[in-house]
Amino acid sequence: MTTGPVAGPAAVAGDPDRDDTDRLLAELPPAPAVWCSGLRKRYRRRTAVDDVSFSVGRGEVVGLLGPNGAGKTTVIKILLGLVRPDAGEVLLLGRPGRDPRARARVGYLPELFRYQPWLTAAEVLTLHCRLAGVPVPARERGECLALVGLADRAGDRVGGFSKGMQQRLGLAVALVARPELVVLDEPTSALDPLGRADVRDLLLSLRERGVAVLLNSHLIGEVERVCDRVVILDRGRVAAAGTLAELLGARELRLRLGAVGDRARQRLAAAGRLTHSGDWYTVMLPPEEDPATVPDLVVDLIGLGVRVHAVEPGRISLEERLLDILRTGPGGGQR
């Protein structure tokens, strides 16, 4: 007589059906780093977050934008389990957001933080590695401080650090436990231009390594430089979301021209919607036009006898688009 569970057909070693299943699962793409749906949160009579849904893919940098009070920090705290939502679901790295195994692989830099002033920078990293339960060799902790420009201050006490140096240390803390997802809430708020450039380079290097980043920042220029996609919040709701090309729409091409005849006007209009004032002509190009569109246009105009005095390519800025959305709604301000 045998005791214990009896192995079924699919549990037999070397079973071809089991092998096929394992192979199919291995070939599936990884779950998004962040997936949230229908997040809602009220504080008494005030709705802070209302039906917010978005995702962050692996190796993707997503910017979270919006005015003060739009709900950005509340959304971040919900994702990290620091605030319990009234409704909605969160998955981090394929696991429920409340699962400690998911949060263990997330690095977080809050907007407001303080470290024990009597600890050195190296001791702060050691402490956070112990709290995270992730063994990180001293060499790697030193490399992490070097990554944020604090290699020569590892033995200095945090109490003597400037705001910018503390911001750099906060970044090191967020990165030291080898996270797969990094959530940064205003990471450049206390940094000078050089420090902001360092953070920009750091974010790009994280993306190259396949680390996902969710970035909340008021510095729109920085967001425009590093983010693959943007989510714009207003009054707790998603006002707009998409890639920069999707949000910013068509590109402009301004040309200062002389001796423009009917055939030249037809050629300009064939490239895109045409407007002009005096000798300045503006052509609205599609978001993803052929790289040869502009040089071919200029060659054709010259061939038609047009005098080309200036060519100025441009695009509506993210700041302009953000203001349009906040003032008039997602459909407003489209060019």
C-alpha positions in Angstrom: 0.0 0.0 0.0 1.3 3.5 -0.9 0.8 6.7 1.0 0.8 10.3 -0.1 -0.4 11.9 -3.3 -0.4 9.9 -6.5 1.4 11.6 -9.4 -1.0 12.3 -12.3 0.0 11.9 -16.0 1.1 15.5 -16.4 3.4 15.3 -13.4 5.5 12.4 -14.7 9.1 13.4 -15.4 9.8 13.9 -19.0 6.1 14.3 -19.9 6.0 16.0 -23.3 2.8 18.0 -22.5 4.4 19.5 -19.4 7.6 20.3 -21.3 5.5 22.1 -24.0 3.7 24.1 -21.3 6.9 25.2 -19.6 8.4 26.2 -22.9 5.3 28.3 -23.8 5.4 30.0 -20.5 9.1 30.8 -20.8 8.5 32.4 -24.2 5.8 34.7 -23.0 6.9 38.4 -22.7 7.4 39.6 -19.1 4.5 41.3 -17.3 4.6 45.1 -17.2 6.6 46.6 -14.5 3.6 48.6 -13.4 -0.1 47.9 -14.3 -2.9 49.7 -12.5 -6.6 49.9 -13.3 -9.4 52.0 -11.9 -7.5 53.5 -9.0 -9.7 55.7 -6.7 -9.0 57.4 -3.4 -11.0 59.9 -1.4 -10.0 61.9 1.6 -13.3 62.8 3.3 -15.0 65.1 0.8 -12.0 65.4 -1.6 -11.4 63.0 -4.4 -7.6 62.7 -4.8 -7.5 60.0 -7.4 -10.4 59.1 -9.7 -10.4 56.1 -12.1 -6.6 56.2 -12.9 -5.3 53.5 -15.2 -1.9 53.2 -16.9 1.1 50.9 -17.3 4.9 51.0 -17.4 6.7 48.4 -19.5 10.0 46.8 -18.7 12.9 49.0 -19.6 10.5 52.0 -20.2 10.7 55.5 -18.7 7.3 56.9 -18.1 6.8 60.5 -16.9 3.9 61.4 -14.5 3.0 65.1 -15.1 0.4 67.5 -13.7 -0.1 70.5 -11.5 0.2 70.5 -7.8 -2.7 68.6 -6.3 -3.3 66.6 -9.4 -2.9 63.3 -7.5 0.6 62.3 -8.7 2.1 61.5 -5.3 -1.1 59.8 -4.1 -1.0 57.5 -7.2 2.7 56.7 -6.4 1.9 55.9 -2.8 -1.0 53.6 -3.9 1.3 51.7 -6.3 3.8 51.2 -3.5 1.3 50.1 -0.9 1.8 53.2 1.3 -1.8 54.3 0.7 -4.8 51.9 0.4 -7.1 52.8 -2.5 -10.8 52.8 -2.2 -11.0 50.9 -5.5 -8.8 49.6 -8.3 -6.1 47.0 -8.8 -2.3 47.2 -8.9 0.3 44.8 -10.3 4.0 45.3 -9.8 6.3 43.2 -11.8 3.5 40.7 -12.4 2.5 40.3 -8.8 -0.2 42.0 -6.8 1.0 45.3 -5.4 0.4 44.1 -1.8 2.8 41.2 -2.3 6.1 41.9 -0.4 8.0 39.9 -3.1 7.0 42.5 -5.7 7.9 45.5 -3.6 11.2 44.0 -2.7 12.3 44.6 -6.3 11.2 48.2 -6.4 13.5 51.2 -5.6 11.8 54.3 -4.4 12.9 57.9 -3.9 10.1 59.9 -2.1 9.7 63.6 -2.6 10.4 64.4 1.1 12.9 62.2 3.0 15.4 62.4 5.8 18.2 60.1 6.7 19.8 59.7 10.2 22.3 62.6 10.4 24.8 60.7 12.5 25.2 58.0 9.8 27.7 58.1 7.0 26.6 57.8 3.4 28.0 54.2 3.3 26.2 53.3 6.5 22.9 54.6 5.1 23.2 52.2 2.1 24.2 49.3 4.4 21.1 50.0 6.6 18.8 50.1 3.6 20.2 46.8 2.2 19.5 45.2 5.5 16.0 46.6 5.6 15.3 45.3 2.1 16.7 41.9 2.9 19.0 42.0 -0.1 22.7 41.2 0.4 24.7 43.7 -1.6 28.5 43.5 -1.4 30.4 46.5 -0.1 32.0 46.9 -3.5 28.6 47.3 -5.2 27.5 49.7 -2.6 30.5 51.8 -3.3 29.8 51.7 -7.0 26.3 52.9 -6.3 27.6 55.9 -4.5 30.0 56.6 -7.3 27.1 56.4 -9.8 25.5 59.3 -8.1 28.7 61.3 -7.6 29.3 60.6 -3.9 32.3 58.2 -4.1 34.5 60.6 -2.2 31.9 61.3 0.5 31.1 57.7 1.4 32.6 58.2 4.9 31.1 61.6 5.6 28.1 62.0 7.9 24.8 62.8 6.3 24.2 65.7 8.7 26.8 67.7 6.9 25.4 67.1 3.4 23.8 69.9 1.3 20.3 69.4 -0.1 21.7 68.4 -3.4 24.1 65.8 -1.9 21.2 64.4 0.1 19.2 64.1 -3.1 22.0 62.2 -4.7 22.2 59.9 -1.6 18.4 59.3 -2.0 19.0 58.2 -5.6 21.7 55.8 -4.4 19.3 54.3 -1.8 16.7 53.8 -4.5 19.2 51.9 -6.7 21.3 50.0 -4.3 19.2 46.8 -4.0 19.3 46.1 -7.8 15.6 47.0 -8.4 13.7 46.1 -11.6 11.4 49.1 -11.1 12.5 52.5 -9.9 9.9 55.1 -8.8 11.3 58.6 -8.5 9.2 61.4 -7.0 10.8 64.8 -7.9 14.4 63.4 -8.1 16.0 66.6 -9.3 14.2 69.1 -7.0 17.3 70.1 -5.1 19.9 69.6 -7.9 21.9 72.1 -9.9 22.0 71.9 -13.7 25.0 69.5 -13.6 23.2 67.3 -11.1 20.1 67.2 -13.3 22.2 66.2 -16.3 23.7 63.4 -14.2 20.2 62.2 -13.3 19.2 62.3 -16.9 22.2 60.2 -17.9 21.4 57.8 -15.0 17.8 57.3 -16.2 19.0 56.6 -19.7 21.5 54.0 -18.4 18.7 52.3 -16.4 16.6 52.1 -19.5 19.4 50.4 -21.4 19.7 47.8 -18.6 16.0 47.0 -18.8 15.0 48.7 -15.6 11.6 50.4 -15.7 11.3 54.0 -14.3 8.2 55.9 -13.2 9.2 59.6 -12.9 7.2 62.3 -11.3 8.8 65.7 -12.1 7.8 69.4 -12.6 10.8 69.9 -14.8 9.1 69.3 -18.1 12.3 69.7 -20.1 13.8 66.8 -18.3 10.8 64.6 -18.9 10.8 65.5 -22.6 14.4 64.4 -22.8 14.2 61.0 -21.1 10.7 59.7 -21.2 9.3 57.2 -23.6 5.7 58.0 -22.6 3.9 60.5 -20.5 0.8 60.3 -18.3 -0.8 63.7 -17.5 -3.0 63.9 -14.4 -5.4 66.7 -13.7 -7.8 66.8 -10.7 -7.1 63.1 -9.9 -7.9 61.9 -13.4 -5.9 60.9 -16.5 -6.2 63.9 -18.8 -4.0 62.5 -21.5 -1.4 59.7 -22.0 0.8 58.5 -24.8 4.2 58.9 -26.5 5.6 62.3 -27.0 4.8 62.0 -30.8 1.2 61.1 -30.0 0.8 64.0 -27.5 2.6 66.7 -29.4 1.1 65.9 -32.7 2.3 67.3 -36.0 5.7 69.0 -36.5 6.1 72.4 -38.0 8.3 73.5 -40.8 8.8 77.3 -41.2 10.4 78.6 -44.4 11.2 82.1 -45.4 10.8 82.1 -49.2 10.9 84.5 -52.1 9.4 84.3 -55.6 6.8 81.7 -54.7 4.6 80.8 -57.7 1.5 78.7 -58.1 3.5 75.5 -58.7 5.7 76.1 -55.6 2.5 76.7 -53.5 1.1 73.4 -54.7 4.4 71.7 -53.8 4.3 73.2 -50.3 0.7 72.2 -49.8 1.5 68.6 -50.9 3.9 68.3 -48.0 1.3 69.3 -45.3 -1.3 71.8 -44.3 0.0 75.2 -45.5 -0.3 78.7 -44.0 1.7 81.8 -44.6 2.2 85.3 -43.5 4.3 87.6 -45.7 7.3 85.7 -46.9 7.1 83.1 -44.1 5.4 79.8 -45.0 4.5 77.2 -42.4 3.9 73.5 -43.3 2.4 71.1 -40.8 4.2 67.8 -41.2 2.9 64.4 -39.9 4.4 63.2 -36.6 6.4 60.4 -38.2 7.3 61.9 -41.6 9.9 60.4 -44.0 13.4 61.8 -43.1 13.7 62.8 -46.7 10.6 65.0 -46.7 12.3 68.3 -45.7 15.4 68.0 -47.9 13.3 66.8 -50.9 10.9 69.8 -50.4 13.8 72.3 -50.4 15.4 70.8 -53.5 12.0 70.9 -55.3 11.4 74.5 -54.3 14.8 75.6 -55.6 14.1 73.7 -58.8 10.9 75.7 -59.2 12.9 79.0 -58.9 12.0 79.7 -55.3 14.6 81.7 -53.3 15.0 79.9 -49.9 16.2 82.3 -47.3 15.6 80.2 -44.1 14.3 76.7 -43.0 13.3 76.3 -39.4 11.9 72.9 -38.3 10.1 72.8 -34.9 7.5 71.1 -32.8 5.1 72.2 -30.2 6.8 71.8 -26.8 5.6 69.4 -24.1 5.1 72.4 -21.8 2.8 74.1 -24.4 0.8 70.8 -24.9 0.5 70.3 -21.1 -0.8 73.8 -20.6 -3.3 73.3 -23.5 -4.6 70.1 -21.9 -4.9 71.6 -18.4 -6.7 74.7 -19.7 -9.0 73.2 -22.3 -9.1 69.4 -21.8 -7.4 66.6 -23.7 -8.7 67.7 -27.1 -7.8 71.3 -26.7 -4.9 73.0 -28.3 -4.2 70.4 -31.0 -2.2 71.8 -33.8 
